[in-house]
């Protein structure tokens, strides 16, 4: 009788644990979705905000840059906090910051308030990349790649929602009202996290501030950083300039929307492959070859082959990003400090998105054509992925 009771109790605990597993893994997708929804919500509002506040293009550009600056500055601190105090506590601090900032953004009455709310929005959202890998590591250790890929697809869905839904909402709501709607969603997610998020891991990372120098000296950390620079830089550069490239080819700029399709597909597919196949070096090298062919093909292809090249270009870049975010949790030396490693690499990884679009534009100005610019992106991706795959861990 006692054995039966123990068996039933064990089964109930397993069911309860399995239920919370799906709740926590769902949070990873929702939070990733929220990050890109809030970040890119203002993009379709350029004209109306500039007109109302009397801003120049540079002035509006600073609105987006304010959030990007705080994202870069605070990813490393959030990673350290996540490793020391746990990702649940890190999100309990960060999500309310982003929620309050998102609401204040919708209440902005002047340019300074808008800038400050954007900056603090980035402070809160900077927690996402360093700490989501910690969540996946605890709740799905057997499928690290797949669930990393799933939450990466959340970025794509959030981006698509911000760019697709917001223009439609502008027909019936003012820009402040729309930002308040998105802010309310952020408040709901923050409240749900405080109410139901949990972790059974005792967080005692080996990494302290004095040990950060040891992390910087690890060759594999620098390899992940280079992958992050190349993958984020190549994708963001293509996303920024693809409409212009298509226009110069005499094609509809809307075809650029096929690039995020590759983004959406890359996460789950590459994540699944990472969990099933052990030869990561071969996968990375193949991504290099694929990126070289597909990105270069944008210069010369037309019709359906061009669309394939655009999709595969996005797929190959984001697949490399999926690998970069998954591997710290799988790596023997780095698994105890996942938050700090991802915080460092994702923060410095923004060098790519900051520099490469400028280089792309420079080549267009210098040559009067887009071919050299596109080829420079293909060259960087192929060199980094192919030669990086040869470095031992």
C-alpha positions in Angstrom: 0.0 0.0 0.0 2.8 2.3 0.9 4.6 1.5 -2.3 1.5 2.4 -4.3 1.2 5.7 -2.5 4.8 6.5 -3.2 4.3 5.6 -6.9 1.3 7.8 -7.2 3.1 10.7 -5.5 6.0 10.2 -7.8 3.7 10.3 -10.9 1.9 13.4 -9.6 5.3 15.2 -9.1 6.4 14.2 -12.6 3.1 15.5 -14.1 3.5 18.7 -12.2 7.1 19.1 -13.2 6.2 18.5 -16.9 3.4 21.1 -16.8 5.8 23.7 -15.4 8.4 22.7 -18.0 6.0 23.7 -20.8 5.0 26.9 -19.0 8.7 28.0 -18.7 9.6 27.0 -22.2 6.6 29.0 -23.5 8.0 32.0 -21.7 11.2 31.8 -23.7 9.2 32.3 -27.0 6.9 35.0 -25.5 9.8 37.0 -24.1 11.7 36.8 -27.4 8.6 37.9 -29.2 8.1 40.8 -26.9 11.7 42.0 -27.3 11.4 42.6 -31.1 7.8 43.8 -30.9 8.8 46.6 -28.5 12.1 47.4 -30.2 10.7 47.7 -33.7 7.2 49.1 -32.9 8.3 52.6 -33.7 9.7 51.8 -37.1 6.3 52.2 -38.9 5.7 55.4 -37.0 8.6 57.3 -38.4 6.5 59.8 -40.4 3.9 60.5 -37.7 6.3 60.9 -34.8 8.7 63.1 -36.9 5.8 65.3 -38.0 4.3 65.7 -34.5 7.6 66.4 -32.7 9.3 68.2 -35.5 12.2 65.8 -35.7 14.8 65.4 -38.4 15.7 61.9 -39.7 18.8 62.0 -37.4 16.6 62.9 -34.5 14.3 60.0 -35.0 17.3 57.7 -35.6 18.5 58.6 -32.1 15.2 57.3 -30.8 16.0 53.8 -32.0 19.7 54.2 -31.2 18.9 55.0 -27.5 17.5 51.5 -27.0 20.4 49.9 -28.9 23.0 51.7 -26.8 21.5 50.4 -23.5 21.1 47.0 -25.0 24.8 46.9 -25.7 25.8 48.3 -22.3 23.7 46.2 -20.1 23.8 42.7 -21.6 27.1 41.8 -19.7 25.8 43.0 -16.3 22.5 41.1 -16.8 24.5 38.0 -17.7 26.6 38.3 -14.5 23.4 38.7 -12.5 21.8 35.7 -14.2 24.7 33.5 -13.4 24.9 34.7 -9.7 21.3 35.2 -8.7 19.5 33.0 -11.3 17.6 33.9 -14.5 14.2 34.0 -12.6 15.4 36.9 -10.3 17.1 38.6 -13.3 13.9 38.7 -15.2 11.9 39.7 -12.1 14.1 42.9 -12.0 14.3 43.5 -15.8 10.8 42.8 -17.0 9.2 45.5 -14.8 11.8 48.0 -16.0 10.9 47.2 -19.6 7.2 47.2 -18.9 7.3 50.6 -17.1 9.5 52.1 -19.9 7.2 50.7 -22.6 4.2 52.4 -20.9 6.0 55.7 -20.3 7.0 55.6 -24.0 3.3 55.8 -24.9 2.8 58.6 -22.5 5.7 60.7 -23.9 4.7 64.3 -24.4 8.1 65.5 -25.6 11.3 64.3 -27.3 13.4 64.0 -24.1 10.8 61.8 -22.4 10.7 59.6 -25.5 14.5 59.2 -25.6 14.7 58.4 -21.9 11.9 55.8 -22.1 13.6 54.2 -25.1 16.9 54.0 -23.2 15.4 52.4 -20.1 13.4 50.1 -22.4 16.7 48.8 -23.7 18.0 48.4 -20.1 15.2 46.0 -19.3 15.3 44.2 -22.6 19.0 43.6 -22.5 18.3 40.7 -20.1 16.8 38.6 -22.8 19.8 37.2 -24.8 22.0 36.5 -21.7 19.3 34.9 -19.6 17.1 32.9 -22.0 19.9 30.3 -22.5 19.8 29.7 -18.8 16.1 29.0 -18.9 16.5 26.6 -21.7 19.5 24.9 -20.0 17.3 24.1 -17.0 14.0 23.1 -18.5 15.1 21.4 -21.7 18.7 20.2 -21.3 18.1 17.3 -23.8 16.9 19.7 -26.5 19.0 22.8 -26.1 19.3 23.4 -29.8 15.6 23.0 -30.6 14.3 25.3 -27.9 17.0 27.9 -28.6 15.8 27.8 -32.2 12.2 28.1 -31.2 12.8 31.2 -29.1 14.9 32.7 -31.9 11.9 32.3 -34.2 10.0 34.4 -31.6 12.3 37.3 -32.5 11.2 36.9 -36.2 7.5 36.8 -35.2 7.8 39.8 -33.0 9.6 41.7 -35.8 7.0 40.7 -38.3 4.2 41.7 -35.9 5.7 45.1 -35.2 6.3 45.9 -38.9 3.1 44.3 -40.2 0.4 45.0 -37.5 1.5 48.5 -36.4 0.8 50.2 -39.8 -2.7 48.7 -39.8 -3.3 49.9 -36.2 -2.2 53.4 -37.2 -5.4 53.7 -39.3 -7.6 53.5 -36.2 -5.3 54.5 -33.3 -2.7 57.2 -32.6 0.9 56.2 -32.2 0.8 56.7 -28.4 -2.2 54.5 -28.0 -0.5 51.7 -30.0 2.6 52.0 -27.8 0.4 51.8 -24.7 -1.3 48.6 -26.1 2.2 47.1 -26.5 3.2 48.4 -23.1 0.1 46.7 -21.6 1.2 43.5 -23.1 4.6 43.9 -21.5 3.0 44.6 -18.1 1.0 41.4 -18.5 4.1 39.3 -19.3 5.9 40.8 -16.3 3.0 40.0 -14.0 2.8 36.5 -15.3 6.5 36.0 -14.7 6.3 37.2 -11.1 3.3 35.0 -10.6 4.3 31.7 -12.1 8.0 31.6 -13.1 10.1 29.2 -11.0 13.5 27.5 -11.0 14.8 24.6 -8.9 18.5 25.3 -9.7 20.8 26.7 -7.0 22.6 29.4 -8.8 26.2 29.6 -7.7 28.3 30.4 -10.8 32.0 30.0 -10.7 32.4 33.3 -12.4 32.9 36.5 -10.3 34.0 39.9 -11.5 37.6 39.0 -10.8 37.2 35.9 -12.9 36.0 37.8 -15.9 39.5 38.1 -17.2 39.7 34.3 -17.4 36.6 34.3 -19.5 38.1 36.9 -21.9 41.2 34.7 -22.3 39.2 31.7 -23.4 39.7 31.1 -27.2 36.3 29.6 -27.7 34.6 32.7 -26.2 36.3 34.8 -28.9 35.3 32.3 -31.6 31.6 32.6 -30.5 32.0 36.4 -30.5 33.3 36.4 -34.1 30.4 34.1 -35.1 28.0 36.5 -33.4 29.5 39.6 -35.1 29.3 37.9 -38.5 25.8 36.4 -38.2 24.2 39.4 -36.6 26.1 41.8 -38.9 25.4 40.0 -42.1 21.6 39.5 -41.4 21.0 43.1 -40.2 23.0 44.5 -43.1 20.9 42.5 -45.6 17.7 43.4 -43.8 18.6 47.1 -43.9 19.7 47.3 -47.5 17.7 44.5 -49.2 14.8 46.9 -50.2 17.3 49.2 -51.8 19.1 46.4 -53.6 15.8 45.2 -55.0 14.9 48.7 -56.1 18.2 49.0 -57.9 17.5 45.7 -59.6 14.2 47.2 -60.8 12.1 44.8 -58.6 9.4 45.2 -55.9 10.9 46.2 -52.6 8.3 44.1 -50.8 10.2 41.0 -51.9 12.6 41.8 -49.1 10.0 40.2 -46.8 11.4 36.8 -47.8 14.5 37.4 -45.7 12.6 37.2 -42.4 11.1 34.0 -43.6 14.6 32.5 -43.6 15.0 34.0 -40.1 11.9 32.2 -38.9 12.8 28.8 -40.3 16.4 28.9 -39.3 16.0 28.7 -35.5 13.9 25.5 -35.2 15.6 23.7 -38.1 19.1 24.4 -37.1 18.3 23.9 -33.4 16.9 20.4 -34.1 20.0 19.6 -36.2 22.3 20.6 -33.3 20.5 18.2 -31.0 20.6 15.3 -33.4 24.1 15.6 -35.1 27.4 15.9 -33.2 29.6 17.1 -36.0 29.1 20.8 -35.5 32.2 21.7 -37.5 30.7 20.3 -40.6 27.4 22.1 -40.1 29.2 25.4 -39.6 31.4 24.9 -42.7 28.3 24.0 -44.8 26.6 27.2 -43.5 29.6 29.1 -44.8 29.4 27.6 -48.3 25.6 28.1 -48.3 25.9 31.7 -47.2 28.5 32.4 -49.9 26.4 30.9 -52.7 23.0 32.3 -51.6 24.2 35.9 -50.8 26.3 36.1 -53.9 23.4 34.8 -55.9 21.4 37.9 -54.9 23.6 39.8 -57.4 22.8 37.7 -60.4 19.5 35.8 -59.8 16.0 36.9 -60.8 12.5 35.4 -60.5 12.1 32.4 -58.2 15.8 31.7 -57.9 16.3 35.2 -56.4 13.6 34.5 -53.8 15.3 31.2 -52.9 18.6 33.1 -52.5 17.0 35.7 -50.2 15.4 33.1 -48.0 18.5 30.9 -47.8 20.7 34.0 -47.0 18.5 34.8 -44.0 18.5 31.1 -43.0 22.3 30.7 -43.1 23.0 33.9 -41.1 20.4 33.1 -38.4 21.5 29.4 -38.3 25.0 30.6 -37.3 23.4 32.8 -34.6 21.5 29.8 -33.3 24.7 27.9 -33.0 26.4 30.8 -31.2 23.6 31.0 -28.6 23.3 27.2 -28.1 27.0 26.2 -27.7 27.9 27.9 -24.4 25.3 25.7 -22.6 26.8 22.6 -24.4 30.4 23.5 -23.8 32.2 21.9 -20.8 34.3 24.9 -19.8 31.6 27.5 -20.3 28.3 25.9 -19.2 28.7 27.2 -15.6 28.7 30.8 -16.9 26.3 30.8 -19.8 24.7 34.1 -18.9 28.0 35.9 -18.8 29.3 34.3 -22.0 26.2 35.1 -24.0 26.0 38.6 -22.4 29.6 39.3 -23.5 29.3 37.9 -27.0 25.9 39.3 -27.8 26.9 42.8 -26.5 30.2 43.0 -28.5 28.5 41.2 -31.3 26.7 44.4 -32.1 29.9 45.6 -33.7 28.7 43.8 -36.8 25.2 45.5 -37.1 26.9 48.9 -36.3 29.7 48.7 -38.8 28.6 46.5 -41.7 25.6 48.5 -42.9 27.9 51.6 -43.2 30.5 49.6 -45.2 27.7 48.3 -47.4 26.6 51.9 -48.1 30.1 53.0 -48.7 30.6 50.5 -51.5 27.4 51.6 -53.2 28.6 55.2 -53.0 32.1 54.3 -54.3 31.0 52.0 -57.2 27.5 53.3 -58.0 26.2 49.8 -57.9 25.2 47.2 -55.2 27.2 44.1 -56.4 30.4 44.9 -54.4 28.4 45.6 -51.3 26.5 42.3 -51.5 29.7 40.4 -52.3 31.4 41.9 -49.2 28.6 40.4 -47.0 29.0 37.0 -48.7 32.8 37.1 -48.3 32.6 37.9 -44.6 30.1 35.1 -43.8 31.9 32.5 -45.8 35.4 33.3 -44.3 34.1 33.4 -40.7 32.0 30.3 -40.9 34.3 28.1 -43.0 37.6 29.0 -41.3 35.9 29.2 -37.8 34.7 25.7 -38.2 38.3 24.5 -38.3 39.2 25.9 -34.8 39.2 23.3 -32.1 37.1 23.8 -29.0 
